[in-house]
Amino acid sequence: MRGKVWSAVAATALGLAAGMPVTAGAASAQDGLETAQPVEQSVEFVVRRTVLTVPDVPTVGTTFIAGGDLFDSTDTTRVGEAFSQCMVVEVGTEVQPRFTASCSTVFRLSEGDLFLSSLREYSPGRAGFAGADVAVIGGTGEYATAQGDGTATRLDETPVAYRYVLNLSL
């Protein structure tokens, strides 16, 4: 199957180079190619945070790192690591201001990596964010075609932990 797909890609590229019109359906069942349907699946992980580098007084543009151990849905078996790189994009005017950060997250798993993106709201006096909607924007390995969405929900204050429920299309 992989050889047929690359043949179709090469034929499309050659057609474009030759100035021939190529439509989105150029590689079809009549060419002997099977169209794979995406696989939908829901997965859950628990992240137990081990590092957070946000300063006491964040300002717009401040970057920080958050990371931790990644566990299965039962929170008993370690399955990888989670890392987020965040940038503060909004700061409140309160004496102890709340702030919003735009975060890119990687879940490193044995089968490949999952790439996520989210906006997180941080409040004064809390060592982390309350929860967030998450976009699944890609991956590597078995997750190379991953797309979808999900949620991150706060579980514990000490140690800080989150449950991620991701709806994937692979």
C-alpha positions as CSV (number, residue, x, y, z in Angstrom):
1,M,0.0,0.0,0.0
2,R,2.8,2.4,0.9
3,G,4.4,2.0,-2.6
4,K,1.1,2.7,-4.3
5,V,0.6,5.9,-2.2
6,W,4.1,7.1,-3.1
7,S,3.5,6.3,-6.7
8,A,0.3,8.5,-6.6
9,V,2.2,11.3,-4.9
10,A,5.0,11.1,-7.5
11,A,2.4,11.0,-10.3
12,T,0.6,14.1,-8.8
13,A,4.0,15.9,-8.5
14,L,4.9,15.1,-12.1
15,G,1.5,16.2,-13.3
16,L,1.9,19.5,-11.5
17,A,5.4,20.0,-12.8
18,A,4.1,19.3,-16.4
19,G,1.4,21.9,-15.9
20,M,-1.4,19.3,-16.0
21,P,-4.5,19.9,-13.9
22,V,-4.6,17.7,-10.9
23,T,-7.8,17.4,-8.8
24,A,-8.1,16.4,-5.2
25,G,-9.5,13.0,-6.3
26,A,-6.6,12.2,-8.6
27,A,-5.6,9.2,-6.5
28,S,-8.8,7.2,-6.2
29,A,-10.1,3.6,-6.0
30,Q,-10.0,3.4,-9.8
31,D,-6.2,3.9,-9.6
32,G,-6.0,0.8,-7.4
33,L,-5.6,2.8,-4.2
34,E,-7.6,2.1,-1.1
35,T,-8.8,5.1,0.8
36,A,-8.1,4.6,4.5
37,Q,-10.7,5.9,6.9
38,P,-9.4,7.7,10.0
39,V,-9.5,5.7,13.2
40,E,-11.4,7.5,16.0
41,Q,-10.3,6.8,19.6
42,S,-10.5,8.4,23.0
43,V,-7.4,8.2,25.2
44,E,-6.8,9.3,28.8
45,F,-3.6,10.2,30.6
46,V,-2.7,11.6,34.0
47,V,0.1,14.1,34.3
48,R,1.8,14.5,37.6
49,R,3.8,17.7,37.5
50,T,7.4,17.7,38.6
51,V,8.6,21.0,37.3
52,L,7.2,24.5,36.8
53,T,9.4,27.6,36.1
54,V,6.8,30.4,36.1
55,P,8.1,33.5,38.0
56,D,6.3,35.0,41.0
57,V,5.4,38.1,38.9
58,P,4.8,37.1,35.3
59,T,4.5,39.7,32.6
60,V,3.3,39.5,29.0
61,G,5.9,37.7,27.0
62,T,7.3,35.7,29.9
63,T,8.1,32.1,28.9
64,F,8.1,29.2,31.3
65,I,8.3,25.4,31.3
66,A,6.0,22.9,32.9
67,G,6.6,19.1,32.9
68,G,6.0,15.9,34.6
69,D,5.5,12.2,34.5
70,L,2.8,10.8,32.2
71,F,0.6,7.9,33.5
72,D,-2.1,5.7,32.1
73,S,-5.8,6.5,32.8
74,T,-5.7,4.6,36.1
75,D,-2.8,6.8,37.3
76,T,-0.8,3.6,38.2
77,T,1.5,2.9,35.3
78,R,4.1,5.5,34.0
79,V,3.8,5.6,30.2
80,G,6.0,8.5,29.4
81,E,6.7,12.2,30.0
82,A,4.8,15.4,29.4
83,F,6.5,18.8,28.7
84,S,4.9,22.2,28.0
85,Q,6.5,25.4,26.8
86,C,4.2,28.4,27.6
87,M,4.2,32.1,27.0
88,V,2.2,34.6,29.1
89,V,-0.2,36.4,26.7
90,E,-2.4,38.3,29.2
91,V,-2.0,39.5,32.8
92,G,-4.8,40.8,35.0
93,T,-4.8,44.0,36.9
94,E,-5.4,42.5,40.3
95,V,-2.8,43.0,43.1
96,Q,-2.0,39.3,42.7
97,P,-2.8,39.0,39.0
98,R,-4.3,36.1,37.3
99,F,-2.7,35.4,33.9
100,T,-3.3,33.5,30.6
101,A,-0.6,31.5,28.9
102,S,-0.5,29.9,25.4
103,C,1.1,26.5,25.8
104,S,2.5,23.9,23.4
105,T,2.7,20.4,25.0
106,V,4.4,17.2,24.0
107,F,3.4,13.8,25.4
108,R,6.4,11.5,24.9
109,L,5.2,7.9,24.6
110,S,6.9,4.7,23.5
111,E,4.7,4.6,20.3
112,G,5.5,8.2,19.4
113,D,4.8,11.8,20.5
114,L,1.5,13.6,20.7
115,F,1.5,17.4,20.2
116,L,-1.1,19.6,21.9
117,S,-1.9,23.3,22.1
118,S,-4.0,25.1,24.7
119,L,-4.7,28.4,26.5
120,R,-4.4,28.1,30.3
121,E,-5.8,30.4,33.0
122,Y,-3.6,30.7,36.1
123,S,-4.9,32.2,39.3
124,P,-3.0,33.7,42.2
125,G,-2.1,31.3,45.0
126,R,-2.6,28.2,42.9
127,A,0.3,26.1,41.7
128,G,-1.0,25.5,38.2
129,F,-4.0,26.0,36.0
130,A,-7.6,25.1,36.8
131,G,-8.3,23.2,33.5
132,A,-8.3,23.8,29.8
133,D,-9.6,22.8,26.4
134,V,-6.9,21.2,24.3
135,A,-6.3,20.9,20.6
136,V,-4.4,17.8,19.3
137,I,-2.3,19.2,16.5
138,G,-0.1,16.3,15.4
139,G,2.3,13.7,16.4
140,T,5.0,11.2,15.5
141,G,5.3,7.5,15.2
142,E,1.8,5.9,15.6
143,Y,0.4,9.4,16.2
144,A,1.9,10.9,13.0
145,T,-1.6,11.8,11.6
146,A,-3.2,12.6,15.0
147,Q,-5.7,15.4,15.1
148,G,-8.5,16.1,17.6
149,D,-9.4,17.8,20.8
150,G,-9.8,17.2,24.5
151,T,-9.8,18.5,28.0
152,A,-7.3,18.9,30.8
153,T,-8.9,18.7,34.3
154,R,-7.2,19.5,37.6
155,L,-7.1,16.5,39.9
156,D,-4.9,17.3,42.9
157,E,-3.2,20.3,44.5
158,T,-0.3,18.4,46.0
159,P,1.3,17.1,44.0
160,V,-0.3,18.9,41.1
161,A,-1.9,16.5,38.7
162,Y,-4.2,16.7,35.6
163,R,-6.4,14.2,33.7
164,Y,-6.2,14.7,30.0
165,V,-9.0,13.2,27.9
166,L,-8.2,13.3,24.2
167,N,-10.5,12.5,21.3
168,L,-8.1,11.4,18.5
169,S,-8.5,10.9,14.8
170,L,-5.6,8.9,13.5
